[in-house]
């Protein structure tokens, strides 16, 4: 075993052998000119403090000198290319230098850097002591290495014979529980801005809804699209009156607004002003509230546009890309890959529980293709988003 002690401005390593005595250390040094201790320290006679005839089973070596608030370690002793400085306040022990299965840690770090290594202390390039401790913990232990070996072997054998356990799954579960490197929580950095952003969107939407009569249909759509693009950041472009070819009638149709996501895939959005009573009927039909003509007509319109786009296929992709190439990044291609639709229309306020329930059934009927959103849904989404970011922001300030 090894221990460290401080003497004046020197750091001394004391080694006590598990053999009957420490004579093997001196014999090794006579025969080879050096001796390796715990696979991490290599000493020559220059570093030796003890003598053979001191009658003790402890051998001591000089490993570092005090310079300012750091101990400077000999590069030869630790087999390093760069100088090593460790804060004087460190509690030196074997585990600080040697990981599981005798892995010498400092040379691993040394191989990855070009300048002197500082651990702990207030040097501007120092590795914080807590970070270095976490680094030591990240080295695989014997249990983990055995699990890894079992997982690799069983992954090959399982194709031919039954193994006693699912070792791959067991290894993955272990890794999931193990503490790994954790970076900055970016949400904390942006939480204050996000709260401000979504509050602005909510305020704008409420003002629009309180003064909807002053907007034309086109003005309303343009204003609302600003909110939609910020609320759905996956969309990076919106194109007005996008042309789509009706291959059956052999004529062009025009989609009000075409959305484009960051991968080039396109979707369709229909925006209607929030007129009252445009979602479901006031009276039941065979004990059901059914969609009003405004809603069913808009759904049908989007379904036809989707049909036209899918039929247009690769030729349509090339044509749309050509139409909007001036607004797209170089080599960015628009894609028709099962487009979906978004409908924004109507209000839920004033509807009974039964009407809301039937409306939800209607929405779910089309959910695999079309997302039907009321203006009250938009308000709720903004409110929930704000609460989430406020919770993150308040946690940061505690």
Protein Blocks (a to p, Z undefined) as FASTA:
>chain_A
ZZdddehjaccdddddfbfblklmmmmmmmnopaceehlaccdfklpmbdfklopabdcd
dfbdcehjbccddfklnopabdcdddfkbccdfklmmcghhiafklmmmmmpcbdcdeeh
jbfkbccfklmmmmmmmpccfklmmmmmmmmmmmmmmmmmccfbdfklmmmmmmmmpccd
ddddfklmmmmmmmmmmmmmmmmmmmmmmmmmmpcfklmmmmmmmmmmmmmmmbmbdceh
iacddfknopacddfbacddfkopacddddddfdehilbcfbdeehiacddfklmmmmmm
mmmmmmmmmmnmmmlmmmmmmmmmmmpcehiacddehiaddddedjfehpafklmmmmmm
mmmmmmmmpccddfklmmmmmmmmmmmmmmmmmmmmZZ
